[in-house]
Structure formats: structure tokens, C-alpha cells
């Protein structure tokens, strides 16, 4: 059987003092025997110059013993051979019952060079022997000789010398036996034992039981963080440091520790009972921690298995006892759920049809009211009446949206969101809505999961429930909003037919209001059911909440008791993807254009209103009453830039098919859908189809203007990108492209999320002779700015996540002298540039000349 020699352990356990110095004569290692005879701690001397750590005589640092020692080290460094000091007197600190005192001792020292690969001295190993007793014997012998000359008895003197030598020998033998006995007891202890020294918690000694616990690793002389790194994150180093700091022992019972017992193996669970006891020195300082305990993993597993068995038996008894009752209750619940589903389906179909016609009416009314605003300009009474009428249209639109939400037919645009961040972002809105007399408390659990939901609709749900709570508390009380992780298991799903077991994010909204009676609670989600006085509510608030949660794939539950308030618990499915960056609200000035727009709408009044709105904005407008007529216009060869079509259309051709065939004929065509009720045409699974642009009826004139202008600008920019690519290919082919004018070569960071536009701008900047790095997001731009130098930041105003204006403002703060160009789809009006940010605004669409002018403007300051 082969045996591995642990030289580190031999070094530490050697009874003779050893220490190691580097070429600058600074401590790098010392064994326990050396630390003991010098009454020192390794962490106090490591890295110190040897004669500074033990100066012998602080008043004379160049005295004879220090000089002897230094000259010996110098001979080793020069000759690269061992050097011996047969006898050197040196004063060192010693432990005594009175404390640490400094005494003169005699030493014999050997200094051995440790050479590196080049044969140079890398370290010096010192081996010392305390020969003080031998010197005392020599002195005694000399005294004998002197005494003989004086006539003293030689036999008596020799007896005294022998007696002293024998006493020293007996004392050393007793100490060795005691030390060996303690070592055997330490190694044979039934539990694990280990000692850690110093603030770094360096392993000083451990018994076999401890090695068996941690996997027979090389730990002696290493700090805990290096020897057992997996235990640090589990909090054990913090416990040990607390014992070192406070001097209070720590007792752990059945604590779980996860250990990697073999290299590259997974962590294994171990349960231990243990005590951390501080090691207190004679002067009262704490030098380390003594740890003792035992592995109780098997006992813990046996107890857990017994407990699980008992719980399983108890569960079986409960299940058998309640089987008949549950069977009957489940039958009643199933019948009720079926009736509710049938009722919801019937109401949903009715709601969809009503919402479509209702929203068309609202569109006609709202559109004409907005068209009238210019005609009654200056008439204060007329303007006031118009605003009242527009407000009524908005309320009607909200009512229609609530009906669609209840029927689970609203077009959701779900994204991955952090519920905690969303709730915190609503703090100011909620406080304004609830008033000063209602205390709002928000509790967000750490490590909250993400969820997948429509952020705008979820905000409406929270605001709706908060206002309901305010009314229930009569404007005085406390509202608590909590967000936490939750697990709905099979048992819960069995009791609630509409629940899919799994992981959810829980939103709980609690109030201290009047609460609900069982009768009210049973009907709370029914549409148009309300307990509020007439004129105070539509009865659609909770119905909307219910429909939204179900359409999102979640679960909602009300807990309420009369006089004790209400808690609404909403479970939203967990999302495992990263949080989606919030989209920017479409803002900017109302602009028109001269492009051609084809309006497709079967309702004559709605079509006429839309045509008039677009005509007022300067567009050339074509119109069609159905999809077939629209296709005939497109196939006639007439140039159309944007198709604006209602989703629900009569005739054999549906609006998605119209859009598909229209794009086949006109690949550059932009398509904008509009509807008050989308059915399943462009919404599937309750979610808007990817890549579909939708403007919900009733829409405002400014919303229509901004949406169309944005789509047409993006279309123009993509066309410019393709034109520039074609131009570049032609120039490369002919090799006759004129060289750009010689100007300062700039280092430009281009930030644009649209790939076509980014490619075009990259090539245009290259044609102008500049060095360009193109990235698609502000986050990547921030990384580039921190690692490379740029002269100009060229950014789009609208980016995913952080906006271009925010990016520019941050970059200018970090990099003084950086010049900024902001590309804007809103012309020269870019929100945020009036807040201390000096930048050149480049309106979209832009071409080579516009980019060159913008660079000339920013280049004036370079």
C-alpha cells in the first residue's frame, strides 16, 4: 500500500523551530515550534523584515547578535551554500505565568538556501536549536573548575551538574509524553475537531474525523475561503468571524452544510451538530476558533423519513375521511364552473359584437368632434362643450374596453415584466388616486420572479382595485400591495378547476375596509353587479380584472370578511426570460405628409371621418368599402404608401389576406390595422400577432397622425438604406467613385436598433471617411464607451431600454468633449434636448448630405 508524505504537515508538526525568509529577509513561513518559542503569531510577522520583527535590542539595531545573524544571511545569499552559527545569543519573547517577557537565550542556527530554476537563492530556511541549557551546563563546568582551584568538592559539583542535566531531560520527556497523549486523544476523538487561527481563519490542525467529513482535502495552513470555498457562501465563515469578534460561542443543531467531498463532484448535503468555541489567550485576546461536532446526516435522514411517513399516513387518513364530502363538493363546483363558462361564453360573444358597433359609433362621434375643434377656435363656450363631449367619448371607450376585458377578447401585448418594479413605478399615481388619508404600504419579496403580462392592462388592474379599496374604506384606512413568489400545487389545482399547477408571481392587494358578505363575494365577478350607489360605478371593474387575469393564463381569488377588509390575490404565470425593456410612449409633434394612404372601412361614417382627418394632415387619400375594392385599387398599379384598414370586414376577403396580397404587389407598403374588436383575425391566444401594427378604436386625431408618420418615416429610412447599399455596390463595381473631401477622420459610435437603418448609416459614414462602430442598443453603447475612445456619439432617439437622449446625457457626463448627433423621427423636435444636453438633431429620413452637414456642425468643436 503506497503512502503519500505530507511535507506541509511534517513542517508544521516538527518539534524543532523552522522558518523561511525571502531574498529581502522577510517572513514567508514559520512552523508551530518557531511560533511557540518566539511567543508570536504568524499573521503578525508574515511579510515583516526578520530584524524588525525580533530586533534583539531596539536601542541598538546594529548590536553584535543582530550583526551575526545578518552577516550569516548575507553569506548564504552570496555563496548559495548553507551557513551555520554554532552559538548566537539572542533575546526573544517567552510565555511565563506572569505573561510574555523578553529573556536572553542561546541558539544554534543553520541557514540553508532554497534555489530557484536558475540556481539563484529564492528563499532561506532557518533551523534553530535552543542551547541555553547546554550553555548553562558549560557555565556550571567552568564554575566547577574554578571551585576546584578554590578547594571545593569535585564530586559535589559534578553531582550538581548531573542533577541539573537529568532534570532537564526528565522535563523534556514528560512534555513529549504529554504532547503525544494529547495528540492521540485529539486524533481518536469520536467527533470531528479542527482549530482555525487568526482573522483569516487558517486551519492549524484537524483530526481524522474532520478530514472524513470534508473529503480528505489538503487544508492545513490554508484559510477557510481557500480550503473549503463552498462553505463561505453558506454563511459558515460569517459565523466563525462573529465568534472571533464577540468571543461568544455558537452552537448549531442539525445544520445543513453542502460539501464537495471529491474534485469535480456535485455538492453533497451533510447535516451536523457542532460548537464554535473561541480560543482565548492569557492576555484575553481571541486568537482563533476551536470547532467540535459530529455528522448527524443519517439521524437527520431517518427523522425526516419517519416524519414524512407519519405525515403521509395522516394525509391518507384525512383523504379517506373527506373523500365523500369532496366528491359531492367537486360535483357541485364542476356544475357551477360549467354554468359560469357557458354564461361567460354567451356574454363574450354578445360583448364582442356590441363593442365593434359601439366603437365604430364612438369613432365617428370622436373623430368629428376633433375635426370641429379647429372650426370653433376662439369660441370658449363651444370649446368647453366639445371637451365635455370628447370626455364622454373617452368614457364610452373605457366602458367598451372593460366589456372586452371581461369577455377575454381584448388584444393584449404581453411582455416579460418585473412586478415589483411595476408596482413601485405606480407609487405616485396610487397616492394621488387614493388621497392623503389612505396609507399605502408596498411589500416586495426579494428574488421576485418575472411574469408575462400586458404591463398597461396590469397597471389598470392595480389602479382599479386600489380605487375599489378606497371606496370600501370610505377614504380612510390602509392599502397593502404585496408581490411575492408562489407555487400552486396539484392539490390546489384539484380544488380549483381553472388552475394549472406550477410557479406563479402573486400580487396581493389588501384593504381595511368594510369587507364583503358571502352573498356579495359569490357574485363579485359578475358583469354589471355592484354594491355602490347609483352613478358611482358600472359594475365592470372586478369583471375586467377577472377577464384580464384569465386571458393572461393566471388565477384570481378573493378573501373577504365583513368588518375585516378584503384581500384580492392575483396569480400570474412565472416567466423564465429576462425582463423586457419598457417601450417608449409615442409622443412628439402632430405632423402630416404628402404620401398616399388607402383607407379601407365598411362603415361609411367611420370611413368618411378617417378620410377627412388624413386629408387635413396633407395626405393623398384613397378609399374603399371592402377588401376586394382595395385590392382592385392596389392591383391597378396606383402607388400606395400605407394601407389603413379595419380588421372586421364584410365579403370573402378578410383583412389579413388583404394585407398579405397588398404586400405581394407592393413590397414597401406599410399596413396599419384598426378595430374596436379584433376577433381572431390578428389576435391569437389573446395576444396581438408579432409584427402587426394596431390602432384601437376609438382613436384620437393626434394618435392617428403620430402612428402613421412614424411608420412612413421608418419605411423611408429603410428605402434609403437599400438605396445606399445599391449605390455602394455600383461604386465598387465601377471603381470610379469620387473620393470624399479630405476632412478630419472621426471615431464615431453609431447606435441604431433598426438593422436596415443601422447598415445604411454605417456605410454612409464610411463613405465620408470616418471610423465607425455600430451597435443596436444603449447597453452595448455604454460598454463601448467605457472601453474605447470616440469623437462623436450618433444615436437614434428611440432605442429599446434606455432612450438615445438618456444615453447621450450620461455619455457627455462621463466623457467631456464628446459630441452628439441625435437622429429623430419627429423632425427637429426631440424631447429632452432642452435639459442641458447640447446636440445636433438629424431629422429622419436622412441621406449622405444631411449626415455630412451634421458632422460638420459637431466637428466645429473638435
N, C-alpha and C positions, 0 to 999 in steps of 0.2 A: 504493500500500500504506500503510495507516494505521499509525502508530507510537504506542504508549502511553508517556507520560513517567512515569517512576518518581521522584516527588519525594522519597520517603524515601531512595532511593539517591543522588540528587543531593545531598541534605542531608549524608549520611554521607561521600560521596566528595569534597565540596568542599575545596579546599586551604586555604581561609580558615576561621579558627575561628568557629563558631557555637554558641550555647547558648540555651536557653529557660527562663525563670523563670515561676512563677505569681504571683498577686497578693501572696502573702506572701513573695516573693523567694526561693522555694525551687526547686532544680533539678528540672526535669521532663524535659529532653532536652539532649544535647550531642553534637556530631559528633566524628569521629576526630581532625580537626585540632585541635579545642579540647582534647581529652583529651591529645593529644601535647604541645602547648605548655605544658600545666599539669602534665605528668607525673602524671596521675591516672587512676583507673578509674571508669567510670560508676556501677558498683554501690556505690562508696564515697561518691559525692557526691549521688546521687539522693535527693531529699527534704530535703536539708540547706539551711539558710539560706546564701546566697551568701557573706556576710562571715564566716560561721563556718567554711565550707569553706576559704576563702582569706582569712584575716584581715589580710594585709599586714604588720601589726605586732601580734603577740599582746599585747605590753606596753602598747600604746596603741590599743585598738579604735576610737577616735574620731579617728584621725590624719587628715591632710589628704587623702591619696588615697582612703581609705575614705569620708570625708565627701563628696568629689566624686562618687564612684560612687553612694552612697546618694541624694544630692540629685538626680542625674540620673534615677534610677529613680522618685523621688517626683514629679518634673516630668512624666514620661510618664504615671503613674497619674492625676495631677490634670488634665493638659491633654488627654490622649488623643491626643497628636501625638508624632512622633519627636523624640528629643533626641540631640545629638551632643557628645561630649567630644573636642575636637581633639587634646588631648595629656593623658595622665594617667600619672604614674609609678606602677608597681605591682610589688610583689615577688612572684614566683611560683617554684615548684619546677621545676627543669630536669634532664634526663638528661645526665650527663657521664661520661667514662671512670672517674672516681672514685666514681660513684654519683649519687644525686639530691641536688642542692644548691639553695639558695634564692638567687636573684640579682635585682637591680633591673633592670626592663625598662621601656621606654616604649611606650605603646599609644595608638592612636586608636580610639575606640569609638562605635558608633551603636546606639541603643536604640529599637526600633520596636514600637509597641503592636499586639497582635493582639486585635481586638474580638470580642465575642460578639454574639448576635442582638439584644440590647438596646442595643448601642453602647457597652457598658462594656468596660474592659480586662480580658481574661481571662488573657492571657499577655504577656510581654515577650521579644522576640527580640533578642539581642545579637550584633552583628557586630564583631569586633575585628581590628585590623591591628597587627602588631608593627613599630613605627617606631624601634626602638632604634638601628639602623644609621643611619637618617636623622638622628637626634639627634646621633650621633657625628660625622656629616659636618658638621652645623651647628657643632658644637663645634670641629671642625677649621678651618672657615672663620673662626670668631671668633678662633681661635689664629693664623690667617694674618694677620688684620688687626692683631692685637697685635704679631705678629712684624714686619710691615711698618713699624709705627711704631718698632720696635726696629732696623730696617735689614736684616732678613733677606731673602733672595732670594724674591720673589713667585713666580717660575717654579718654584723647587724645591717650595714649599709647595703650589702648585696641582697639580704633578705627584703629590705625595703624596696629595692628596685624590682625584685622578682614579684613581690606582692602587688606593686602598682601595675606591672605588666599583666599579671594574672587577672586583676580586677577589670582592666580594660578589655581583655579577651572575653571574660565572662559576660560583661555588659553587652559586648557586640553579639555574642552567641544568643543571649536572651532576646535581644532586639530582633535578630534574624528569625528565631523561632516564633516570636510573637507575630512578626510580619507574615511569615509563611502560614501560620494558623489563620490569621485574618483573611489571607488570600484564598485559602481552601474554603473557609466559611462563605466568602463572597461568591466563589465560583459554584459552590454546591447549593446555594440558596434556591428554594423551590420556585420562587417567583423571579421575575426579571428585575435587574438592578443596573442602573447606569448613573454616572456622575458627569455633569456638564459644568465647565468652568468659564468664568469671565462673562462680560457683556455680550460677546459673540456666541456664547453657549457652545463652547468647543468640547467635544467628547473626550473625557480624560480616561475613563475606564468603564467597561461593561462586562457583565457575566454571560456565560453561555446561553442562559435562558433569554437574555435580551437579543443576542445575535440570532437565535432561533426565531424570535418574534419578527425582527426586521429583515431577515433573509440573508444572514451571514455576509453583510457588506463590510467594506473597509471604512470604518467610521472614526477610529481613534485618531485624535489630532485634527479632526475636521469640524468646522462649525455645523450646527444643525441644518442651516439653509443649504449647505453643500452636501452633507451626508444623507439627509432624508428630506429632499426638497418637496416631496408630495405632501408632507405633514404641515408645511408652513401655511399654505392657503387654507388648510382646515382649522387654523386657529391655535395650534399647539405651541408655536413659537410665542404668540402673544400671551398665552397663559404662563409660559416659563418666564418671560420678561416681566410679567406682573409680579411673580413670586420674587424675582431678583429686586424689583423696585420697592415692593411693600414689605417684604420679609414675612408675608403671611403664606402659610402652606395652602395648597389646593388639593382637594380630594375629588376624584372623578369616579363615578359608578356607572358601569355598563356603557362607557362612551365609545362611539364608533370612530375608528381610525382606518383610513384606506391606505394600504401599503403596496408598493411594487417590490415583491419579495425576490423576483428574479428579473434580470435585464430584459427589456423589451416586452415584458409580460403585462397584461392588464392589471389594474389595481384590484386588490382583494380586500374584502370587508373583514375587519377584525374588531371585536369588542373587548375592552379592557377595563379592569378596576385598577386605579393607581393613585399614588400620592406624590405630589411635588413638594419636597421639603427644602427650605433654604439652608445653605451651608454658611454658618456664621463663624467668622474668625474671632480670635481672642480680643481684638480691638473693636469688635462689634460690627465690622463691615461684612457684607454678604459677598462671598467670592464665587458662588456657584449654586447649583441645584442638584439635590440628590433625589432621583426618581426610582420608585419601587412599586411593583404591582404584579398583576397576573392576567393571563389571557383567559377570558371567560366566554370566548366565542361559542364553544359547544353548549355551555349552560344557557347562553342567551338564545341560541337557535332552538334548543329544547323547550325553553319557556315560550318563545314565540310560536312554535309548533303546537304546544299544548293550548296556548291562548286561542290560536286560530281554530283548533279543533273544538274548543268549548264554544267559541263564537259561531262556528258552523252548526254545531248541534242546536244552539239557541235559535239561530236563524231558521233551521229546519222546523223546529217546534213552532216558531211564530208563523212560518209559511203554511204549515199544515193547519194551524188553528184558524188562520184568516182566509183559507182557500175559498170556502163557500161564500164568505162575505165579499171577497174581492171579485169573484166570478160574477156575482149579481151586480156589483158596482160597475165593473167593466162593461157589462151588457148595457147598463143604463148610459154610461158615458159614450159608448160607441154609437148608440142610437141618437144621443144628443149631438155628438160630433157630426153624424151623417146629416141630421136635420140642419145643423148650422152650416155645413158645407153646401148643402143644396140651396139654403137661403142666400148664402154669400154669392154663389154662382149666379143665381137669378138676379140678385141686386146688381152684381157686377156687370152682367150683360145689359141690364137696363141703364146703369150708370154710364157705360161706355157710349151708348147711342145718344143719351141726353147730353153728355159732356161734349160730344162732337158738334151737335147742332148749337148748343149753348155757347161754346167758344167761338163758333162762326158768327153768331149774333153779336157777341162781345167784341169780336174783331171789327165788325162793321161799325158798331157804335163808337168803340175806342178810336179807330182809325179816323173816322170823320170828325170826332171831337178834336183830335190833334191837328187835323187839317184846318179846322176852324180857328185855331189859336192865332194864326197869323192874320186872319181876317178881322178879329176883334181886338187886335193890338191897340192899346191905349184906352180901351173901354174897361174900366176897373170892374164894374158890375158884371159885364159879360165874362171877363176872365175868371172872376170868382165863381160864377155859375159853371163855367167849363171845368174848373178844378174840382168842384163838387161832383160833377158827372163823371170825370175821369176817376175820382176816388171810388165811386160806385162800381165802375168797370173793374177796377183792381180787386175790390171785394168779391165781385162775381167770379173773377178768375181764380181767386183763392178758394172760393167755395167749390168750383169745378175741380180744382186740383185736389181738394180734400176728398171729394167723391171718388176720383180716380185712385187716390192712395188707398182708400178703404177697399175698393174693388181690386186692388193689386194690379192696376193697369197703367200706372204712371211710368214714363220712360226713365229708369234710373241710370245714373252714370257712376257705378261703384268704383272706388279706388282703395288701395291699402292705406289705412289711416291709423294713427295712434290716438286712441280715445282720450287718454289723459291730456294730450296736447290740445285736442279739440275742445275739451271741457274748460281747460284753463283759458283758452282763447276767447271763450264766451263770457268770462267773468264780468267784464264791464257791461256788456249787453244785458246780462241777467240782473245785475244790480239796478240798472236803470228801469228795467221792466217791473221789478218787484217792489221797488221803493225802499226807503231808509229803515222802515220799521220791521223788515224781514231780514233776519240774519242768514247769510248764505255760507255754508261750510262745504268745502271740497276736500275729498279724501281720495288720493290716487295711490294705488298699491305699487310698490317698487317692482321692477321687472315685468311691467304690464305688456301683454301680448298685443300684436296688431290685429286689426279686424278689417273685413272687406265690406264696405258700405258706401252709399252716396253721402258725402260729407254735408252737402247743403240740406238734404232731407233730414239727416240725423240732427243737425242743428235746429231745424224746425220742430222736430220731435221733442228735443230737450226744452226749447222755449215754450212749446205748447203745454208740456207737463208742468213746467215751473209756474206758468200763469194759472193753470188749474189749481195748483197747490196754493198760490197766493189767494185765490178766491175762497178756497176751503178754509184757510187760516184767517180770513177776514182781514187781510193786510197786516197781520201781526203774528210773528212766530219764527220758526227756524226751518230752513230748507237745507237738506243734506244731499249732496250729489257724490256718489261713490263709484269708482271704476276699479275693477279687480279681475283676476283670472278665475275661471270656474270650470268645473267638469260636471257634465250631466251624464250619469251612468245609465246602464241598461234598465235598472230598477225604476229610475225617474222617468225614462222614456216609456217604460211599460205603463206607468200611471198617467202619462200624457201622450195621447195618440199622435199629436203633431210634432213631437220632438224626436230628433235624430241624436243618439248618444254621441258624445265627443267633447272636444275642448271648445270653450266659448269665452268671450270677453263680456263681463257682466257690468251693466250700467244700472245702478240702483238710485232712485230719486225718492226721498222720504220727506214727509212734512209733519207738522204737529197740529194739523187741522182737525176738523170735526169727524173725519173718517166716514166709512160707508157701511150701511146696513147690508146684511146678506142678500136682501132682495135687490138693492141697488147694484151690489157687486156682481150679481148674476147677469145684469143687463148692461153693464158699464160699456162694453164694446159695441153695442148695437148702434147703428146709424140713426141720427136724429133723436136719440134718447138723451135727455139732460135733466138734471135736478135744479138748474139755475132758473131764476125768474125769467119771464118772457122778455126777449130783447137782449139778454145777457150772453147768449150762446146758441150755436147752431146744433149742438149735439154731435158734431162730426170730429171733434178734437181727438178723443180716445179711439174712435173708429179709424182715423187717419194713422194714428200710432200703430194700431193693430195691423192694418194693411201693410204699412211700410216694413214692419218687423218681419211679417210672414213673407213678403216679397223678397226680403233680403236673405231669407233662409234661417231666421232666428226664432226666438221664443219669447213670449211676454207673459208675465204673471203679476197679479195684483194681490197684495196683502193689506188688509184694512180692518179696523175695528172702530166702532162708533165711540167717539170721545178720545181716541188714542192715535189718530192720524192714519196716514196711508203710505205704503211703500210700493212703488212700481219697479219691478225688476225686468230688465230687458237683456236677453242673452243674444249676442251677436256672434256668428261663427268666427273662429280664430283664423287669421291669415298668417302663413309662414313666410311670405315675401317681405322685403324691405318696404318701409313706408314710402308712399308715392309723394313726390314733391307737389305742393299745392299749386293749382293753376291760377294764373292771374285773371282778375276780373277785366272783362273787355271794356276799356274806357277810351277816352280821347275825344277829339272834336267830331262833330257831325259833318261828314264830307260826302259829296256826291261824285259823279263822274260822267263820262260820255260813252261808256261801254253799252253793249246791247244785252238786255235781260229779257228772257222769255218767262212770263208768268202763266202757270197752269193751275186753274182753280175752277171747280164746277159751280160754286156758289157765285151768282152774278154780282151781288152786292159786295162780297168779300173781294172778288177779283177787281172790281172797279176801284175799291178803296186802295188796294195794293198798287194798282197801276198808277193811280194819282199820286200816291206817296213817292213812288220811284221816279215818276216824271218830274215832280217838284225838285228832286235831287239831281236832275240833269241827265238821267239815263235815257237811252232809247229803249222803249218798252214794247215788246210783242206780247200777245195774249192768246190763250187757248182755253177752251172749256173742258177738254178731256185729254187723256194721254195720246189718243190716236191723232187728234188735231195737232198736238205739239210735235209728234214725230213727223207729220207731214211738213211742218214748217222747217224742222231741222234738216230733213232729207231733201228739201228743195234747194239746199246749198246756201241758204241765208246764214250769214255769220252771226253766231250767238256766243256771248262770253260766259253767261251764267244762266242756269236753269233753276227757277224758283217755283217749286211745285208742292201742292198739297199732297199729303200721304194717302188719304182716303179719297179715291177717285172712282167714278162710275165707268162702265164699259169693260171690255175684255182685257185691256192692258192696264196692269197695276203700276203704281208709281215707281217701285224699284226696277221693274222691267223697262219702264220709260227711261230711267236714268242710265241703265246699262246700255240700251240701244243708242241713246243720245251720245254717250261717251265713245261708243264704237265709231260713230260718224264724226264726232268732234273730240279727239283725244284730249285737247286742252280745256274742255268745258268744265266749269265748276258747277256743282249741284248742291242746292240748299233746300232741304225739306222743311215744311211747316205743317203743323196739325194741332188740333186740340185733343186728339185721341188717336194713338198710333196703331192700335190693334196689334197684329203680329207682323206688320209689313217691314218695319225697320227696327223693331224691338223684339228680342227673343230671350226667354227666361227672365223677363223683367228688366233686361239691360239693353241699352242702345247699342246697335251693331257697331263694331270698330270701323273707324274712318268715316262715319256718317255725320254730317252737319245738320243740326235740327234747330229750328226756331219755333218755340212753343206758342200757340195761340192762347189768348190774345197777346200780341206783341206791340211794343211801342215803336214809334217812328224812329227814335234815336237808336233803339236796339237793332232794327232792320238796317239802318244806314251803316252802323259800325260793323255789323256782321258781313254785309255784302262788300264793304270797302276792304275789310281785312282779307276776305277770300280772293278778291280780284287783285289786290297787291301781291299776295303770295303767288298767285298764278303768273303775274307779270314778272316777278323775280325769278321764278323757275324758268320762264321762257328766256329771260336774259342770260341765265346760267347756261342753258343749252346753246344759245346763240354764241356765247363766248367760247364754249367748248368747240363749236364748229369753226369759229374764226381761228382759234389756236391751231386746230388740226390743219386748216388751209394754209396758215402761215408756215407751219412746219413742213408741209408738203412742197410748197413753192420755194421755201428758203429765201424769200425776198422781203421778209418783214422788216420794216424800218426799225432801226434801233431806237429805244426810248431816249429822251433827252437825258443828258448826264446831270443827275441830281444826287443829293445826299442819299446814300444807301441806308435805309432804316430797318431796324429789327422790329417786326410787327407781330403782336399776338392777336389772332383773329378768333372771335368767339361767336358761333352761329349754330343753332341746333338743327336747322333745315339743311339736309345734306347737299341738295342741289345748289342752294344759295351759297353754302359754305365753299363748295368746289369752285363755283364761278368767281366768288370774291378772292379766293386763294390764287386762281390763275390771273385775275386782273392785277392783283398786287405784284405777282411775279413778273408780268409783262412790264410793269412800271419799274422793275429792277430792285425790288425790296426783298429782304429775307423774311419769310412768313412761317409761323407755327399756327396751325388751325386746330381748334378743339371745339367739341359740341356743347359744353356746359360750363357754368361758372365754377363748379367744383374743380374741374380739370384745369381751368384757367388759374385758379388760386395756387394749385400745385406748381404750374409752370412759372408763375410769377415769383415763387419762393426759391426756385432752383436756377433760373436763367435771367438774363438782363434783356429788357425790351425798351424801345424808344416810344412806341405807340401801342395803346390798347384800343382795338377796333371791335366793338361788341354790339350785338343786336340788343334792342331794349327789352324784348320779351324772351326769357330763357326758362327752361324747366328748373324749378328750385329757386335759387337766388336770381333776382332780376338783373339785367345788364346795368341799370343805374346804380343799384346797390353794390354790384361788383366793382364798378368804376370808382365809386366813392371810397370803398375800402382800399382799392389798389393805390389811389392817389395818396391816401393817408400813409400807407406803408412805403411807397416809393416816390419821394418828392421829385418833381420834374417829369414824371410820366405824363404823356399827352394822351387825350382820349377822343375817340370818334364813336358816336352812338348812332347806329342805324335804326330808323324809326318807321313803322308802318303807318304812323299818324301824322305824317308830314313833318313840319318843323316843331310841332307841339309835342314835347316829351315830358311827361310828369316826373318831377324830382330834380330836374336840372336847375331849378331856381333855388336850390337849398345848398349853395356853396360849392357846387361842382361845375368847374369850367370845362366845357366840352364842345366839340363841333358836332352838330346834328346833321346826319346824312339821310334825307328822306328816301324811302323805298318807293318805286324801284329805282336803283342807281346803275350807272354804267361807268365805263373807264374814265370819262372826263370828270364825272362827279366825284369819283374816288380821288382822282389826281388833285382836284381843287381842295377837297377836304384835307388831304395830306399836306398841300401847300400851306393851308391855314395853320394846322398844328405844327408844321415844320418851322414856322417863323420863330417859335420859342425854343427850338432845339439847338 
